[in-house]
């Protein structure tokens, strides 16, 4: 299992890229949910 994560010496960059992508996508989802809530509150008034 260790060679799978090591990926011939490039594991840090590969897994780091996956992590960065997940963080950015997660932040995008949170931002969209907040914007949706804000728009709904504005439409109620």
mmCIF file as Biopython writes it, N, C-alpha, C and O atoms, coordinates in Angstrom:
data_model
#
loop_
_atom_site.group_PDB
_atom_site.id
_atom_site.type_symbol
_atom_site.label_atom_id
_atom_site.label_alt_id
_atom_site.label_comp_id
_atom_site.label_asym_id
_atom_site.label_entity_id
_atom_site.label_seq_id
_atom_site.pdbx_PDB_ins_code
_atom_site.Cartn_x
_atom_site.Cartn_y
_atom_site.Cartn_z
_atom_site.occupancy
_atom_site.B_iso_or_equiv
_atom_site.auth_seq_id
_atom_site.auth_asym_id
_atom_site.pdbx_PDB_model_num
ATOM 1   N N  . UNK A ? 1  ? 0.831   -1.194 0.000  1.0 0.0 1  A 1 
ATOM 2   C CA . UNK A ? 1  ? 0.000   0.000  0.000  1.0 0.0 1  A 1 
ATOM 3   C C  . UNK A ? 1  ? 0.876   1.258  0.000  1.0 0.0 1  A 1 
ATOM 4   O O  . UNK A ? 1  ? 0.499   2.268  -0.594 1.0 0.0 1  A 1 
ATOM 5   N N  . UNK A ? 2  ? 2.013   1.210  0.643  1.0 0.0 2  A 1 
ATOM 6   C CA . UNK A ? 2  ? 2.902   2.364  0.689  1.0 0.0 2  A 1 
ATOM 7   C C  . UNK A ? 2  ? 3.359   2.818  -0.699 1.0 0.0 2  A 1 
ATOM 8   O O  . UNK A ? 2  ? 3.389   4.022  -0.951 1.0 0.0 2  A 1 
ATOM 9   N N  . UNK A ? 3  ? 3.717   1.900  -1.615 1.0 0.0 3  A 1 
ATOM 10  C CA . UNK A ? 3  ? 4.105   2.364  -2.960 1.0 0.0 3  A 1 
ATOM 11  C C  . UNK A ? 3  ? 2.976   3.091  -3.687 1.0 0.0 3  A 1 
ATOM 12  O O  . UNK A ? 3  ? 3.225   3.991  -4.490 1.0 0.0 3  A 1 
ATOM 13  N N  . UNK A ? 4  ? 1.749   2.703  -3.405 1.0 0.0 4  A 1 
ATOM 14  C CA . UNK A ? 4  ? 0.612   3.372  -4.027 1.0 0.0 4  A 1 
ATOM 15  C C  . UNK A ? 4  ? 0.574   4.846  -3.624 1.0 0.0 4  A 1 
ATOM 16  O O  . UNK A ? 4  ? 0.372   5.716  -4.471 1.0 0.0 4  A 1 
ATOM 17  N N  . UNK A ? 5  ? 0.766   5.129  -2.339 1.0 0.0 5  A 1 
ATOM 18  C CA . UNK A ? 5  ? 0.735   6.512  -1.865 1.0 0.0 5  A 1 
ATOM 19  C C  . UNK A ? 5  ? 2.004   7.275  -2.222 1.0 0.0 5  A 1 
ATOM 20  O O  . UNK A ? 5  ? 1.966   8.492  -2.401 1.0 0.0 5  A 1 
ATOM 21  N N  . UNK A ? 6  ? 3.124   6.573  -2.328 1.0 0.0 6  A 1 
ATOM 22  C CA . UNK A ? 6  ? 4.395   7.210  -2.655 1.0 0.0 6  A 1 
ATOM 23  C C  . UNK A ? 6  ? 4.442   7.623  -4.132 1.0 0.0 6  A 1 
ATOM 24  O O  . UNK A ? 6  ? 5.003   8.668  -4.460 1.0 0.0 6  A 1 
ATOM 25  N N  . UNK A ? 7  ? 3.870   6.826  -5.006 1.0 0.0 7  A 1 
ATOM 26  C CA . UNK A ? 7  ? 3.748   7.085  -6.437 1.0 0.0 7  A 1 
ATOM 27  C C  . UNK A ? 7  ? 5.079   7.457  -7.092 1.0 0.0 7  A 1 
ATOM 28  O O  . UNK A ? 7  ? 5.165   8.440  -7.829 1.0 0.0 7  A 1 
ATOM 29  N N  . UNK A ? 8  ? 6.089   6.679  -6.822 1.0 0.0 8  A 1 
ATOM 30  C CA . UNK A ? 8  ? 7.377   6.894  -7.476 1.0 0.0 8  A 1 
ATOM 31  C C  . UNK A ? 8  ? 8.030   8.218  -7.123 1.0 0.0 8  A 1 
ATOM 32  O O  . UNK A ? 8  ? 8.789   8.754  -7.931 1.0 0.0 8  A 1 
ATOM 33  N N  . UNK A ? 9  ? 7.763   8.758  -5.953 1.0 0.0 9  A 1 
ATOM 34  C CA . UNK A ? 9  ? 8.362   10.008 -5.531 1.0 0.0 9  A 1 
ATOM 35  C C  . UNK A ? 9  ? 7.493   11.227 -5.793 1.0 0.0 9  A 1 
ATOM 36  O O  . UNK A ? 9  ? 7.828   12.328 -5.357 1.0 0.0 9  A 1 
ATOM 37  N N  . UNK A ? 10 ? 6.391   11.050 -6.494 1.0 0.0 10 A 1 
ATOM 38  C CA . UNK A ? 10 ? 5.514   12.175 -6.818 1.0 0.0 10 A 1 
ATOM 39  C C  . UNK A ? 10 ? 4.250   12.205 -5.971 1.0 0.0 10 A 1 
ATOM 40  O O  . UNK A ? 10 ? 3.356   13.013 -6.223 1.0 0.0 10 A 1 
ATOM 41  N N  . UNK A ? 11 ? 4.168   11.357 -4.994 1.0 0.0 11 A 1 
ATOM 42  C CA . UNK A ? 11 ? 2.970   11.254 -4.169 1.0 0.0 11 A 1 
ATOM 43  C C  . UNK A ? 11 ? 2.599   12.559 -3.481 1.0 0.0 11 A 1 
ATOM 44  O O  . UNK A ? 11 ? 1.420   12.904 -3.400 1.0 0.0 11 A 1 
ATOM 45  N N  . UNK A ? 12 ? 3.598   13.287 -2.986 1.0 0.0 12 A 1 
ATOM 46  C CA . UNK A ? 12 ? 3.329   14.551 -2.301 1.0 0.0 12 A 1 
ATOM 47  C C  . UNK A ? 12 ? 2.608   15.517 -3.231 1.0 0.0 12 A 1 
ATOM 48  O O  . UNK A ? 12 ? 1.642   16.164 -2.827 1.0 0.0 12 A 1 
ATOM 49  N N  . UNK A ? 13 ? 3.066   15.618 -4.459 1.0 0.0 13 A 1 
ATOM 50  C CA . UNK A ? 13 ? 2.455   16.544 -5.416 1.0 0.0 13 A 1 
ATOM 51  C C  . UNK A ? 13 ? 1.074   16.061 -5.864 1.0 0.0 13 A 1 
ATOM 52  O O  . UNK A ? 13 ? 0.145   16.857 -6.000 1.0 0.0 13 A 1 
ATOM 53  N N  . UNK A ? 14 ? 0.948   14.766 -6.091 1.0 0.0 14 A 1 
ATOM 54  C CA . UNK A ? 14 ? -0.326  14.211 -6.539 1.0 0.0 14 A 1 
ATOM 55  C C  . UNK A ? 14 ? -1.378  14.361 -5.451 1.0 0.0 14 A 1 
ATOM 56  O O  . UNK A ? 14 ? -2.459  14.896 -5.699 1.0 0.0 14 A 1 
ATOM 57  N N  . UNK A ? 15 ? -1.069  13.893 -4.249 1.0 0.0 15 A 1 
ATOM 58  C CA . UNK A ? 15 ? -2.042  13.961 -3.166 1.0 0.0 15 A 1 
ATOM 59  C C  . UNK A ? 15 ? -2.272  15.393 -2.715 1.0 0.0 15 A 1 
ATOM 60  O O  . UNK A ? 15 ? -3.374  15.736 -2.286 1.0 0.0 15 A 1 
ATOM 61  N N  . UNK A ? 16 ? -1.249  16.233 -2.805 1.0 0.0 16 A 1 
ATOM 62  C CA . UNK A ? 16 ? -1.417  17.652 -2.494 1.0 0.0 16 A 1 
ATOM 63  C C  . UNK A ? 16 ? -2.372  18.323 -3.468 1.0 0.0 16 A 1 
ATOM 64  O O  . UNK A ? 16 ? -3.178  19.167 -3.077 1.0 0.0 16 A 1 
ATOM 65  N N  . UNK A ? 17 ? -2.279  17.944 -4.737 1.0 0.0 17 A 1 
ATOM 66  C CA . UNK A ? 17 ? -3.176  18.494 -5.753 1.0 0.0 17 A 1 
ATOM 67  C C  . UNK A ? 17 ? -4.611  18.062 -5.498 1.0 0.0 17 A 1 
ATOM 68  O O  . UNK A ? 17 ? -5.540  18.862 -5.609 1.0 0.0 17 A 1 
ATOM 69  N N  . UNK A ? 18 ? -4.787  16.787 -5.154 1.0 0.0 18 A 1 
ATOM 70  C CA . UNK A ? 18 ? -6.131  16.314 -4.823 1.0 0.0 18 A 1 
ATOM 71  C C  . UNK A ? 18 ? -6.691  17.074 -3.623 1.0 0.0 18 A 1 
ATOM 72  O O  . UNK A ? 18 ? -7.852  17.483 -3.630 1.0 0.0 18 A 1 
ATOM 73  N N  . UNK A ? 19 ? -5.877  17.261 -2.609 1.0 0.0 19 A 1 
ATOM 74  C CA . UNK A ? 19 ? -6.323  17.959 -1.406 1.0 0.0 19 A 1 
ATOM 75  C C  . UNK A ? 19 ? -6.689  19.402 -1.720 1.0 0.0 19 A 1 
ATOM 76  O O  . UNK A ? 19 ? -7.728  19.887 -1.273 1.0 0.0 19 A 1 
ATOM 77  N N  . UNK A ? 20 ? -5.849  20.094 -2.482 1.0 0.0 20 A 1 
ATOM 78  C CA . UNK A ? 20 ? -6.132  21.481 -2.845 1.0 0.0 20 A 1 
ATOM 79  C C  . UNK A ? 20 ? -7.433  21.575 -3.642 1.0 0.0 20 A 1 
ATOM 80  O O  . UNK A ? 20 ? -8.228  22.490 -3.425 1.0 0.0 20 A 1 
ATOM 81  N N  . UNK A ? 21 ? -7.652  20.640 -4.556 1.0 0.0 21 A 1 
ATOM 82  C CA . UNK A ? 21 ? -8.875  20.634 -5.355 1.0 0.0 21 A 1 
ATOM 83  C C  . UNK A ? 21 ? -10.095 20.428 -4.480 1.0 0.0 21 A 1 
ATOM 84  O O  . UNK A ? 21 ? -11.100 21.117 -4.651 1.0 0.0 21 A 1 
ATOM 85  N N  . UNK A ? 22 ? -10.025 19.496 -3.548 1.0 0.0 22 A 1 
ATOM 86  C CA . UNK A ? 22 ? -11.155 19.248 -2.649 1.0 0.0 22 A 1 
ATOM 87  C C  . UNK A ? 22 ? -11.456 20.464 -1.776 1.0 0.0 22 A 1 
ATOM 88  O O  . UNK A ? 22 ? -12.620 20.771 -1.518 1.0 0.0 22 A 1 
ATOM 89  N N  . UNK A ? 23 ? -10.418 21.149 -1.324 1.0 0.0 23 A 1 
ATOM 90  C CA . UNK A ? 23 ? -10.623 22.344 -0.496 1.0 0.0 23 A 1 
ATOM 91  C C  . UNK A ? 23 ? -11.306 23.435 -1.307 1.0 0.0 23 A 1 
ATOM 92  O O  . UNK A ? 23 ? -12.244 24.072 -0.829 1.0 0.0 23 A 1 
ATOM 93  N N  . UNK A ? 24 ? -10.837 23.652 -2.537 1.0 0.0 24 A 1 
ATOM 94  C CA . UNK A ? 24 ? -11.431 24.693 -3.382 1.0 0.0 24 A 1 
ATOM 95  C C  . UNK A ? 24 ? -12.879 24.356 -3.735 1.0 0.0 24 A 1 
ATOM 96  O O  . UNK A ? 24 ? -13.748 25.227 -3.690 1.0 0.0 24 A 1 
ATOM 97  N N  . UNK A ? 25 ? -13.139 23.106 -4.083 1.0 0.0 25 A 1 
ATOM 98  C CA . UNK A ? 25 ? -14.510 22.709 -4.407 1.0 0.0 25 A 1 
ATOM 99  C C  . UNK A ? 25 ? -15.422 22.812 -3.188 1.0 0.0 25 A 1 
ATOM 100 O O  . UNK A ? 25 ? -16.576 23.225 -3.306 1.0 0.0 25 A 1 
ATOM 101 N N  . UNK A ? 26 ? -14.912 22.442 -2.033 1.0 0.0 26 A 1 
ATOM 102 C CA . UNK A ? 26 ? -15.698 22.565 -0.807 1.0 0.0 26 A 1 
ATOM 103 C C  . UNK A ? 26 ? -16.016 24.011 -0.489 1.0 0.0 26 A 1 
ATOM 104 O O  . UNK A ? 26 ? -17.136 24.323 -0.082 1.0 0.0 26 A 1 
ATOM 105 N N  . UNK A ? 27 ? -15.046 24.901 -0.668 1.0 0.0 27 A 1 
ATOM 106 C CA . UNK A ? 27 ? -15.275 26.322 -0.440 1.0 0.0 27 A 1 
ATOM 107 C C  . UNK A ? 27 ? -16.303 26.864 -1.424 1.0 0.0 27 A 1 
ATOM 108 O O  . UNK A ? 27 ? -17.123 27.706 -1.060 1.0 0.0 27 A 1 
ATOM 109 N N  . UNK A ? 28 ? -16.268 26.393 -2.659 1.0 0.0 28 A 1 
ATOM 110 C CA . UNK A ? 28 ? -17.240 26.823 -3.667 1.0 0.0 28 A 1 
ATOM 111 C C  . UNK A ? 28 ? -18.653 26.408 -3.269 1.0 0.0 28 A 1 
ATOM 112 O O  . UNK A ? 28 ? -19.589 27.198 -3.393 1.0 0.0 28 A 1 
ATOM 113 N N  . UNK A ? 29 ? -18.811 25.195 -2.800 1.0 0.0 29 A 1 
ATOM 114 C CA . UNK A ? 29 ? -20.134 24.714 -2.372 1.0 0.0 29 A 1 
ATOM 115 C C  . UNK A ? 29 ? -20.645 25.539 -1.205 1.0 0.0 29 A 1 
ATOM 116 O O  . UNK A ? 29 ? -21.812 25.927 -1.188 1.0 0.0 29 A 1 
ATOM 117 N N  . UNK A ? 30 ? -19.791 25.812 -0.230 1.0 0.0 30 A 1 
ATOM 118 C CA . UNK A ? 30 ? -20.196 26.616 0.932  1.0 0.0 30 A 1 
ATOM 119 C C  . UNK A ? 30 ? -20.605 28.013 0.483  1.0 0.0 30 A 1 
ATOM 120 O O  . UNK A ? 30 ? -21.612 28.548 0.946  1.0 0.0 30 A 1 
ATOM 121 N N  . UNK A ? 31 ? -19.825 28.601 -0.416 1.0 0.0 31 A 1 
ATOM 122 C CA . UNK A ? 31 ? -20.139 29.944 -0.912 1.0 0.0 31 A 1 
ATOM 123 C C  . UNK A ? 31 ? -21.480 29.953 -1.654 1.0 0.0 31 A 1 
ATOM 124 O O  . UNK A ? 31 ? -22.280 30.872 -1.480 1.0 0.0 31 A 1 
ATOM 125 N N  . UNK A ? 32 ? -21.721 28.945 -2.469 1.0 0.0 32 A 1 
ATOM 126 C CA . UNK A ? 32 ? -22.989 28.875 -3.199 1.0 0.0 32 A 1 
ATOM 127 C C  . UNK A ? 32 ? -24.176 28.713 -2.256 1.0 0.0 32 A 1 
ATOM 128 O O  . UNK A ? 32 ? -25.225 29.322 -2.468 1.0 0.0 32 A 1 
ATOM 129 N N  . UNK A ? 33 ? -24.018 27.903 -1.227 1.0 0.0 33 A 1 
ATOM 130 C CA . UNK A ? 33 ? -25.103 27.718 -0.265 1.0 0.0 33 A 1 
ATOM 131 C C  . UNK A ? 33 ? -25.398 29.012 0.487  1.0 0.0 33 A 1 
ATOM 132 O O  . UNK A ? 33 ? -26.558 29.337 0.737  1.0 0.0 33 A 1 
ATOM 133 N N  . UNK A ? 34 ? -24.342 29.755 0.851  1.0 0.0 34 A 1 
ATOM 134 C CA . UNK A ? 34 ? -24.550 31.028 1.537  1.0 0.0 34 A 1 
ATOM 135 C C  . UNK A ? 34 ? -25.235 32.034 0.609  1.0 0.0 34 A 1 
ATOM 136 O O  . UNK A ? 34 ? -26.131 32.764 1.033  1.0 0.0 34 A 1 
ATOM 137 N N  . UNK A ? 35 ? -24.816 32.071 -0.641 1.0 0.0 35 A 1 
ATOM 138 C CA . UNK A ? 35 ? -25.419 32.999 -1.596 1.0 0.0 35 A 1 
ATOM 139 C C  . UNK A ? 35 ? -26.891 32.651 -1.817 1.0 0.0 35 A 1 
ATOM 140 O O  . UNK A ? 35 ? -27.740 33.537 -1.909 1.0 0.0 35 A 1 
ATOM 141 N N  . UNK A ? 36 ? -27.180 31.361 -1.901 1.0 0.0 36 A 1 
ATOM 142 C CA . UNK A ? 36 ? -28.563 30.914 -2.086 1.0 0.0 36 A 1 
ATOM 143 C C  . UNK A ? 36 ? -29.430 31.350 -0.907 1.0 0.0 36 A 1 
ATOM 144 O O  . UNK A ? 36 ? -30.547 31.832 -1.094 1.0 0.0 36 A 1 
ATOM 145 N N  . UNK A ? 37 ? -28.912 31.178 0.299  1.0 0.0 37 A 1 
ATOM 146 C CA . UNK A ? 37 ? -29.642 31.585 1.499  1.0 0.0 37 A 1 
ATOM 147 C C  . UNK A ? 37 ? -29.876 33.089 1.494  1.0 0.0 37 A 1 
ATOM 148 O O  . UNK A ? 37 ? -30.968 33.545 1.834  1.0 0.0 37 A 1 
ATOM 149 N N  . UNK A ? 38 ? -28.870 33.862 1.113  1.0 0.0 38 A 1 
ATOM 150 C CA . UNK A ? 38 ? -28.981 35.310 1.070  1.0 0.0 38 A 1 
ATOM 151 C C  . UNK A ? 38 ? -30.031 35.756 0.054  1.0 0.0 38 A 1 
ATOM 152 O O  . UNK A ? 38 ? -30.826 36.653 0.336  1.0 0.0 38 A 1 
ATOM 153 N N  . UNK A ? 39 ? -30.037 35.147 -1.106 1.0 0.0 39 A 1 
ATOM 154 C CA . UNK A ? 39 ? -31.011 35.504 -2.147 1.0 0.0 39 A 1 
ATOM 155 C C  . UNK A ? 39 ? -32.418 35.173 -1.685 1.0 0.0 39 A 1 
ATOM 156 O O  . UNK A ? 39 ? -33.348 35.948 -1.909 1.0 0.0 39 A 1 
ATOM 157 N N  . UNK A ? 40 ? -32.578 34.027 -1.044 1.0 0.0 40 A 1 
ATOM 158 C CA . UNK A ? 40 ? -33.914 33.656 -0.540 1.0 0.0 40 A 1 
ATOM 159 C C  . UNK A ? 40 ? -34.404 34.639 0.512  1.0 0.0 40 A 1 
ATOM 160 O O  . UNK A ? 40 ? -35.586 34.983 0.541  1.0 0.0 40 A 1 
ATOM 161 N N  . UNK A ? 41 ? -33.496 35.095 1.381  1.0 0.0 41 A 1 
ATOM 162 C CA . UNK A ? 41 ? -33.884 36.057 2.420  1.0 0.0 41 A 1 
ATOM 163 C C  . UNK A ? 41 ? -34.248 37.393 1.799  1.0 0.0 41 A 1 
ATOM 164 O O  . UNK A ? 41 ? -35.173 38.057 2.266  1.0 0.0 41 A 1 
ATOM 165 N N  . UNK A ? 42 ? -33.536 37.799 0.754  1.0 0.0 42 A 1 
ATOM 166 C CA . UNK A ? 42 ? -33.844 39.065 0.077  1.0 0.0 42 A 1 
ATOM 167 C C  . UNK A ? 42 ? -35.196 38.994 -0.626 1.0 0.0 42 A 1 
ATOM 168 O O  . UNK A ? 42 ? -35.928 39.983 -0.663 1.0 0.0 42 A 1 
ATOM 169 N N  . UNK A ? 43 ? -35.525 37.850 -1.173 1.0 0.0 43 A 1 
ATOM 170 C CA . UNK A ? 43 ? -36.792 37.690 -1.886 1.0 0.0 43 A 1 
ATOM 171 C C  . UNK A ? 43 ? -37.988 37.668 -0.938 1.0 0.0 43 A 1 
ATOM 172 O O  . UNK A ? 43 ? -39.099 38.016 -1.339 1.0 0.0 43 A 1 
ATOM 173 N N  . UNK A ? 44 ? -37.780 37.274 0.286  1.0 0.0 44 A 1 
ATOM 174 C CA . UNK A ? 44 ? -38.872 37.249 1.275  1.0 0.0 44 A 1 
ATOM 175 C C  . UNK A ? 44 ? -39.268 38.648 1.721  1.0 0.0 44 A 1 
ATOM 176 O O  . UNK A ? 44 ? -40.417 38.864 2.104  1.0 0.0 44 A 1 
ATOM 177 N N  . UNK A ? 45 ? -38.349 39.599 1.681  1.0 0.0 45 A 1 
ATOM 178 C CA . UNK A ? 45 ? -38.650 40.943 2.168  1.0 0.0 45 A 1 
ATOM 179 C C  . UNK A ? 45 ? -39.357 41.788 1.139  1.0 0.0 45 A 1 
ATOM 180 O O  . UNK A ? 45 ? -39.676 42.947 1.405  1.0 0.0 45 A 1 
#
